Amino acid sequence: MSDTVTIHGKVSDADRTPIFMIKVRALQDGREVERTYTGEDGTYSFEVPRALTTLIFDTHETLTNARDWHPSVVANIDPDADERDLRCDRILMQVGTATTDEACVDALADTCSVRYCA
């Protein structure tokens, strides 16, 4: 069993258009253990110690698109002992819009209870 797990995914809007420069942070026991930003294709990836991990998808005020998206959508991931690669895709809701009921629920959700978040 590996002591680390790779967490990766894609951040997009409700139309599945990738969102560039979203800050993705991984926290364990309340401490930040890794941080990255989404690429032009909306993807991110990092390796973290194997443990319950909270992912925070944030739009920090210094980012050029910060006012476009609701910040701090959270997902909690608890990897099984044999998992080495976990995917967590997130859909962010644009400020001032509510295209679907599902988008509204996703913007308010604080955990992801399934193994692969989408």
C-alpha positions as CSV (number, residue, x, y, z in Angstrom):
1,M,0.0,0.0,0.0
2,S,1.3,3.4,-1.0
3,D,1.5,6.2,1.7
4,T,0.2,8.7,-0.9
5,V,-2.8,9.1,-3.2
6,T,-3.1,11.2,-6.4
7,I,-6.2,13.4,-6.6
8,H,-7.1,14.9,-9.9
9,G,-10.1,16.2,-11.7
10,K,-11.6,18.9,-13.8
11,V,-13.4,22.1,-12.8
12,S,-16.0,23.4,-15.2
13,D,-19.2,25.4,-15.4
14,A,-22.7,24.0,-15.8
15,D,-22.2,23.8,-19.6
16,R,-19.1,21.7,-19.0
17,T,-16.8,24.5,-20.2
18,P,-13.4,24.3,-18.4
19,I,-12.6,27.0,-15.9
20,F,-9.0,28.3,-15.8
21,M,-7.2,29.4,-12.7
22,I,-9.4,28.0,-9.9
23,K,-7.3,27.5,-6.8
24,V,-7.6,23.9,-5.5
25,R,-6.4,23.2,-2.0
26,A,-6.1,19.9,-0.1
27,L,-6.5,20.1,3.7
28,Q,-5.8,17.3,6.2
29,D,-6.5,17.7,9.9
30,G,-7.2,21.4,9.2
31,R,-3.7,22.0,7.6
32,E,-3.1,22.8,3.9
33,V,-1.0,19.9,2.5
34,E,-1.1,20.8,-1.2
35,R,-2.3,23.6,-3.5
36,T,-2.5,24.0,-7.3
37,Y,-4.5,25.9,-9.9
38,T,-6.6,24.6,-12.7
39,G,-5.0,24.7,-16.2
40,E,-6.5,26.1,-19.3
41,D,-8.3,22.8,-19.8
42,G,-9.8,23.1,-16.2
43,T,-7.8,20.1,-14.9
44,Y,-5.7,19.8,-11.7
45,S,-3.7,17.1,-10.1
46,F,-1.6,16.6,-7.0
47,E,-0.3,13.9,-4.7
48,V,-1.2,14.0,-1.0
49,P,-0.6,11.7,2.0
50,R,-3.2,9.0,2.3
51,A,-5.8,10.3,4.7
52,L,-9.2,12.0,4.8
53,T,-8.7,15.0,2.6
54,T,-10.9,18.1,2.2
55,L,-10.7,19.7,-1.2
56,I,-11.5,23.4,-1.5
57,F,-12.2,24.9,-4.9
58,D,-11.7,28.7,-4.5
59,T,-11.7,31.9,-6.4
60,H,-9.3,34.1,-4.6
61,E,-9.8,37.8,-5.0
62,T,-6.4,38.2,-6.7
63,L,-7.4,35.9,-9.6
64,T,-8.7,37.5,-12.7
65,N,-11.9,35.5,-12.7
66,A,-12.7,35.7,-9.0
67,R,-15.9,37.6,-9.3
68,D,-17.3,35.2,-11.9
69,W,-17.7,32.1,-9.8
70,H,-19.1,31.1,-6.4
71,P,-16.0,30.3,-4.2
72,S,-15.2,27.6,-1.7
73,V,-17.0,24.6,-3.0
74,V,-15.9,21.7,-0.8
75,A,-15.5,18.0,-1.3
76,N,-14.3,15.5,1.3
77,I,-12.5,12.4,0.1
78,D,-11.5,9.3,2.2
79,P,-9.4,7.0,0.2
80,D,-9.6,3.2,0.6
81,A,-6.4,1.4,1.5
82,D,-5.9,0.1,-2.1
83,E,-6.8,3.3,-4.0
84,R,-3.9,5.2,-5.5
85,D,-5.8,7.5,-7.9
86,L,-8.9,9.4,-7.1
87,R,-10.9,11.7,-9.4
88,C,-13.0,14.6,-8.2
89,D,-14.6,16.8,-10.9
90,R,-16.5,19.9,-9.8
91,I,-19.0,22.1,-11.5
92,L,-19.0,25.7,-10.3
93,M,-22.0,27.9,-10.5
94,Q,-21.5,31.3,-12.1
95,V,-22.4,34.3,-9.9
96,G,-25.9,35.6,-10.6
97,T,-27.1,32.6,-12.4
98,A,-28.9,29.4,-11.5
99,T,-29.2,27.4,-14.8
100,T,-30.6,24.2,-13.1
101,D,-31.8,23.0,-9.7
102,E,-28.8,20.7,-9.7
103,A,-26.4,23.6,-10.1
104,C,-27.9,25.3,-7.1
105,V,-27.6,22.2,-4.9
106,D,-24.0,21.7,-6.0
107,A,-23.1,25.3,-5.0
108,L,-24.5,24.6,-1.5
109,A,-23.1,21.1,-1.0
110,D,-20.4,20.8,1.5
111,T,-19.4,17.2,1.1
112,C,-19.1,14.6,-1.7
113,S,-20.4,11.3,-0.4
114,V,-19.5,9.2,-3.4
115,R,-16.1,7.9,-4.2
116,Y,-15.9,9.8,-7.5
117,C,-17.2,13.3,-7.3
118,A,-18.8,14.8,-10.3
